[in-house]
Amino acid sequence: MSGDVVERAQTAGPPEGTLVEQRQQEADRPEKFDPKHAQSASPAFKDQPKAGKITGFDFFRDPLNADEPFTPFADVMKKEAAGKDAVVKAQRALLGTRYDLTPRPDPDVTMSRGKAVLKGPTARLTKGLTWDELGKMSPSDIREKGVFPYPALPHPLQVNGGQVFPQVQTRMFPRLERFDVEFDLPAEFLPEFPPAIFLQNRPELGDVSRGQVVSINNFRDLFKDLLTPVQLDGLRLLLTPMPQEEFNPTDDRKTVQPSLGVACFDCHVNGHTTGQFHLTPDIRPQERRFRLDTTSLRGMFNQQIHGSKRSLRSVEDFTEFEQRTAYFNGDPIHAMKKGFQEIPRVSVPHMAQFQNMLDFPPAPKLNVLGRLNRKASEHERRGETLFFGKAQCSVCHPAPFYLDHQMHDLHLERFLADEPGDGPIKSFTLRGIKDSPPYLKDGRCLTLDDTVEFFNLVLELELTADEKADLVAFLKCL
């Protein structure tokens, strides 16, 4: 049979309806099973407080964020589904005020499988202001005038939060579609779908994805002759759905039908990303949590810390943490309610072993030390000089892997009067960066040009327009 195996596994077929035992009877009426009609264990409860009943909010019984106790799931879904269009419209309006979302493809550069890399910057400046003028302003002036063009990119539905998948993915896998919110950025500004896969144990093969989304349907056919049994078993686990905050069998879900959950590689498609986002799990209260763009797993074998805020020290710890707590917004009580699934520690290294096979895309203009070779243009060489000099990029992103395994605080509160800053954030690798838009932890920079403009302001570099163009050209070589 064709189609998504996971989708079929959680879809019940209609009953035949012809057998006498399948016909609905008086004893089957739904109100009989309503907990409010349950008979008390003792008539003495009538004289006790609240007659022995829990009449307030009960986390186990009531949907998360329900406005009233005993709110049925059907009522939550009806209300939030009805409000979805307004949520989507408001987010699109916000994006329209911040960005020019007209795609402008770079005619000379593509991603690994041929998707266009877009040019920028896309951020809209205050009327009458130029990038050069903005770059000469001090942080305090920018803050006072309210003209910083890259404020935090918010989740479209902060109170619910949770993982949101792009439409190109939900069309292929409808089980990942939510009834309360949908993905906001246009597909042109996202990575390829599906992304390429490069294995560090078989570099001569190049991209091994064969243009397919790796799933529980096809992983053996694609990888049985490329991976060891341990790595293949790790891939199986990375493709196995597990209950998650919004995708689960309970009334807390945000899917129309009960769900088996999501797999690691639903977010990290093909070991990479297609721009899915959620909220960081390790900050409270809810309004202080920030949007978190799914990062690539390429090059995990060479990274010493993992997680944008959590500074986990091994791939194994990161893998276990994601399933135990990040899947449930850092709250293990939610996990117990929604179907916490224990992964034996003996299996976690299998998952880590496969992740450690994921390599960066080839970079034909880099030598073995990560610096430009003879194939690079003069334009790109000027960018390299800037990267390791005036632009100060190499302070946090040194060659050859263009990361320093450290966490850094950009203190963006210097530029924004109504945002408190985020504290230290991990610096991620820049290898293969052209394949990974949008940029920064929340995806607020839609192109590499936007990212260069962002750091030109934050680091107070005062780069010229030509220097910015040179720097972007070098980044596309990585």
N, C-alpha and C positions, 0 to 999 in steps of 0.2 A: 504494500500500500504506500502511496505517496503522502507527503505532508509531514507535519511536525509530530514525532512520536510522543513527545511530552504532552502536546495538545490532545492527542487521541487518548492518552492514558488517563486523563482527568475529565473526559467527556463521556457521560453515561448515555447509553442508547435508550430510546423510548421503550417503555414496557409494551408487551404485546396487547394487553388489555382484554384478552379473550378468556383468560383463566379466571375462574370464580374467585380465587384467592387474591387476585390483583384488583378486584373491584373495591372502590371506596365504600365503607359501611358507616353506620351511625357511630360506632365506637372509634372510628378513625378521625372524627371531627377535630380540627386543630385546636379549638379553644380548650379541649379536654387536657391538653398538654401544656397549657399556659402556666408558668410557675406561680402566677398570682392566684390560681385556683387550687393549688396544692393543699391537701388536708394537713393540718398541723399534727405533729407527733403527740401533742398533749393538749387537751382543752384548757389546761392551766395557763397556756401562753396568752390567752385572751386578757388576762389581768396583768401581764408583764408589759414593760415598755415596748411600744410599737407592735404589740401582739406577737413578739418573737420574730418579726419579719424585717429584712433589710429593705427599707423603702427609699434610701438615698442611692447615690452612685456606687456601683459595685464594679470594680475593674474587671473581674472575671466575667461578669454577665453583660455589661453594657459596652457598646462600641466606644473606642477611644475618641475623646473630644465630643461625645454625645452631649447635647445641651440639657437633656433631662434623663433621669433614670428610666429604665425599661423602654428606651427608644429602640424600636425594631430596626434591623439592618435595612429593610426595604424602605423605611422612611429616610434613613441617612442617605442611601443611594439615590432616592428620588430627589431629595433636596440638593445634594451636591452635583448630581448629573444635570439638574436644571440650571445650576449656577455656573456650569463649566464654560459656556459660551462667554459669559461676562468676564470670567477669569482670563480666558484666552484673549479676549478683546482688549482688556486693560493692559495685559503684558505686551501685546503687539503695539499698542499705543505708546507705552513706555519705551520700547525698543526703537520705535520710529522717531521719538524725540532725541534719542541718544546717538543713533547710528544712521548712516546712509547704507541701506541694505541692498543696494544695487551691486550685483556681482561683477567684478572686474578681473577676469582671468589674466594671469601672467602668460604671455604667449611662449615663453622659453622654458618654463619650469612646471613639472607635474609631480603628483605624488607617485608612489611606487607602482601602482597599477593604472596610472594614466589620468586620474581625476585632476582637474585644474587646481592649481594653487592660486588663490586670489590676492590681488594687490589692495593696498589701503593707503593711508589710514581711512577707517570708516567712521570714526567718532566725529560727531558734529561739535563744532566750536561755537561759543557765544558769538552772535552776529557782530561782524566787524573785526573780530580777533583773528590773527594768523598764528600758525604754529611757531614761527620765528619769534613773534612778540610774546607768545605764551612761554616759550623756552627761556626768555630773558627775565621773566617775573620770579620773584622769590616765593617760597612756599607760603609765607604769611600773606602776601598779596593775593596769591591764587585762592587761598582759603577765604580771605576777607571778601573777595569779589565773587566767590562761588563759581569759578570757571574751570575747575579741574574736570577734564573730559572723560575720566575713567573711574567713576564711583563704583562701588560694589554692584555686581549684577545679582539681583534678587531672584530667589525661587518664585515662580508664578503664584504659588499657593503656600505661603510660609507656615500657616497654622497646621496644615496637613503634612507638608514637607514630603520627604520620601523620594524614591528613585523614579525618574521620568525618562522614558526611552523615546528616541526620535522616531518619526513616522515611518521612515524607510525601514526601520526594524520591526515596528508593530504591524506593518502590513504583511511582513513575512511570518511574524510570530504574534498573532492576535492575543495570545495569553498575556502579553506584556503591556496591553493597553489598559489605562485607568479610566474610570468614569468621572473623575473629579477634576482632572487637569491634563494638559497635553504639552508636548515639547514645544519650545518657543523659537529657537533659532532656525533660520532657513537652511535647508539641506546643503546649499552651495558652500556654506561656511563650516561644514563639518568634515571629518576625515572620510576616507573611502569606506564604502560598505559593499562587500566585505573588505577589510584591510588585508594586505599581504602578510605572510608569515615567513620569517627567516629563522632557521635553526642554526645555532652555533656549532652543533655537531655534524651538520651537513651543509657547509657554506657553499659548496660547489653547485647546489641545486637552486640557489636563489629563492624566489618566492615559491613556497610549497602549498599555498592555499588552493591552487587550481581554480581560483575565482569563486570559491564556495565559503559559506558560513559554516565553520566547524560546529557540529552539534552532536548530540547523542545518536543521531541517525547515521552519521557518516564518518565518525572519527576513526573507526577501525580501518575502513577502506582507505582512508587518506594516509594513515600513519603507521599501519601495522608493519611496514617494511622499513620505517625510518627511525623508530623509537625502540628502546628496550622495553621489556615487559613492565618494569617498575614505572618508567615514564609514561607508558601507555595507560597504566592503571591510574596514575596521577591525573592524566588528561580526562579519563572517564569521570573522576570525582569532580574535576573542575567544570564538567558539563552536566552534572547531576543537579537538578533543582532541589532547593531546600527552602523551607518556610522563611519568609522575610516580612518586615513590618507591614508593607502594603500588599504583598502577594502571599496569601496564606489561606487556610480553610475556614478561618473564623469570621465573625461579624465585624472585626476590625479591618478587614481587607478593603482595598480600593479597586477591586476587579468585580465585574458583574457575577462571574461564577467563582466558586471556591477554587483555590489555586494550590498547586504543589509547591509553588515558590519560584525563586529565580536561581540560576546557576551563576557561578563566578564568571563564566564566559558569556553570560547574557549581557553583563556590563562591560567586561574586558573582551569584547568580541575578537576572536582570533588572536587572543593574547595582546590585543592593542586597545583601541577605544573607538567609539563613533560619537563621542560627545555626550553620553548619558550624564545626568547630574542628580545629586541628592543633597542632603544637608550634613555638614560635619557632625559626627555623633558625640563628640566629646566636649561640648560647650552647652551651658544652660544659663539663663532660661531660653525658651524657644526663640524669642525674638533676637537673641544674640548669636544664634547659630547661623553660619554662612553657607551659601551655595558651594558645592564641591563638585568640580568637573572630574569625570572618570579619567584617571591617568593611564598611560600605556604601561604594559608589563615588559616591553622590550628592554633588554639589557639588565634585567633583574639580577643576573649572575654577578654583576660588578658593583652592585649597590650595597652600601654598608648600613644604611638606615632606611626604613620604610614607613610610609604614612605621612601625610602633609603636616600633621601636628603631633603625632604620637611617638615618633622617633623609635620605632620598634627595631630590634637589632638583628633579626634574621628573617628570611623568607618564610620559614616555618612558623615563627611567632606571628608574622603578619597574616599568613593564611588562616591560622587558628583564630586570631583576633577578629578578622573580618566576619567569619561565620558565627562566632560566639556573641559578639556585641554590636559590631557595625551594622550587621543585618537588621538589628533591632534598635537602632538609634542609641546604642550604648546602655540599654536597659534590659538586664537579664530577666526581669519579671515579665516583660513583654514576650520574651522568648519562651518562657514556660507556658504562657497562655496560648501562643500561636503555633507551637510545635517545635521546640528546641531539638535540634538533631545533633547528637554528639558524634564528632569525627574522631575515631581512635587515634591517639598520637602516632601509632605505627603507620597510619595511612597519610598523615599530614606530610611527612617527608616525600612521599610519592608525588603529591601535588607540587611540592617545592621543586622536586627534581625536574618536572616538566617545565615549570616556570623558568627554571635556570637554563633551559635550552633555547629560550626566545632571544633572538639576536636583533641588532639594529639593522636597518636597511643598508645595502652597500653604499659607500660614499666614494665614488671613483676619483674625486679630486682631493682626497685626503691621503697622506702617507701613513705609515704604521704608527707614527707618533701623534697622529691626529691633526697635523698641520697641512696646509695646502701644498700640492705637488705641481708639476709643470703643466698640468692640464688646466689650471685655474687661469682666469682672465685677470687683466690688470685691475679691473673693477672689483673683482672678488678679493684680490690681494690687498687692495687699499682697505677693504672691509676687515680683513684679518688683522691688519696693523691697528686699526681702531679697536677691534675686539680685545686685543691684548695690551692696548695702550689707553688712549684718551677716553674711550667708552667704558672702561673698567669692567667689562663683562666677565673677564677671566678671573676676577677676584672670587666670584661664586661658581664659575663654570670653567675651570681649567681643563686644558687638553690632557690626555687624548679622549676622555669620555665626557668632558664638558659638564662635570658636576664636582662638588667638593665634599659631598657626604655630610653637609652641615645644615643648620637651620638659621634663618636670617629674618630680622624684623625690619621691614621697610618704613615703618612709622608713617603710614599714610594719613594718620590723623593730623599731620602737619598741613595737609592740603584740603581736608574736608571738615567743615565745622560740625556736621551732623553725623559723622561716623567715628567710632571709637578706636579704629585700628584692630588688627588681628593678632598681634604678637608674632613670635617666630614661626616661620613657615619653611618647610624643607625646600632646598633648591633642587629642581629636577634636572635630569640630563637634557642637553640640547641636541644630542645625536638623533638624526632623523626627524628634526623638529618640524620640517615642512609638512610632514604627514600627520601632524597632531593638533590642528586648530580645533577650537579656539584656545586662547592662552591665558595664563595665570590660573590660580587655584579655582576661580569661579567662572572662567571663560569670558571675562569682561573685555579682553583684547581679541578681536575677531580675526586679525591677520598679524603677520610678522611685522608689518609696517606699524600697526597700532602698538605692538609690544615695544618696538624701538622708541616710538614717541612717548610711551608710558615711562620707560626708564630714563629717557632724556630729561623728563620733568622730575622724576623721583630722585635721581642721582645728581640733578642740577649740572648737566654736562654741557649745555649750550652747543650741541652739534648743529652743523649747517645742514641744509637740505641735501646737498651732495654727500655729506658724510653719512647721513641716515640711509640713503640709498645704497651706498657702498656696504654698510653694515648688514642691511637686509640681504644683499647679494651673497655675502659670506655665510650668513645663517642658512641660506638655501642650499649651500654646499655640504652642510653637516649631515 
